Amino acid sequence: MVLGATEVMRQAQPGGAVSHVQIKVGDALFMLRDPGTPDLVDYRKKGYAISAKDLGGTPVHLYLYVEDVDTVFKRALAAGSKMVNALADQEWGDRCGGFQDPFGQIWYVATHIKDGPQ
């Protein structure tokens, strides 16, 4: 996986589509759902199960610290993500870059490299 995640749990639909997965990245646990799976019909009717692609973008940007941001960023682009912000050293002390994954989510990945101004 791009972020170096390990899968903790998954629930699949009878046809094999994964509807719910839990992944762990470092100490962070993420629970993700596929809004297109049949078990979310009622949620879709209420407008709760919509993907970032369905919305034409996302108001949420995830900022995740990783051990080696250069490697993670390259893996993301190689896996089909689109660059949002180039990887660069920032004045606040992080080396970070942003990408939009194939599902429309925006991720910023960073490695802290020095203490920035207070």
Secondary structure, DSSP 8 states (H G I E B T S, - for coil): -TT--EEEEEEE-TTS-EEEEEEEETTEEEEEE-TTSGGGHHHHHHT----HHHHTS-S-EEEEE-S-HHHHHHHHHHTT-EEEEEEEE-TTSEEEEEEE-TTS-EEEEEEE-S----
